[in-house]
Amino acid sequence: MNKLIALHFSLCGFVILTAGCGSATPVESNGSPENQTFYGSVIDTEAPVNGAEMRKVLAESGRAELRFEGDITATCAKKGCWMDVVSGEDTVFVRFLDYGFFVPTAGVEGKRTVVQGEAFYDTLTVPMLRHYAEDAGKTQAEINAIVEPEFRLAFTATGVMIED
């Protein structure tokens, strides 16, 4: 019985170690332009929507699988586990499916991105917003100034392309 329990814990440890928590390592993509780096799944970058088109789709369905494009304005400075993407007049808060991959923590601000996954509206609570502000390297005064939740356009990405 003890051997069976030891085997169980050994297998659990192996699964945890091999599953990992993702990384900002680019995904290899044969045939894509040299100035495109992919994270998560390699995605089709043709015909993405912009923020205004995304809002129209969400007005009809509330949630939608789609691909959109914009410019990166910020990423999580600690791990690269989220990014803000401006698309037209909209800023979309992008997280990555199951924290399965990350984007670079710096150096991608201002670069064009195409993101594929699920779009939706989300309420970010004060504790969440403070956590993200801390991740972004905000000062304690800026973090303490966050006192209201935010209702935002949000996105859970399965794949991201960033132009170099």
Secondary structure, 3 states (H helix, E strand, C coil): CHHHHHHHHHHHHHHHHHHCCCCCCCECCCCCCCCEEEEECCCCCCCCECHHHHHHHHHHHCEEEEEEEEEEEEECCCCCCEEEEEECCEEEEEEEHHHCCCCCCCCCCCCEEEEEEEEEEEEECHHHHHHHHHHCCCCHHHHHCCCCCEEEEEEEEEEEEEEC
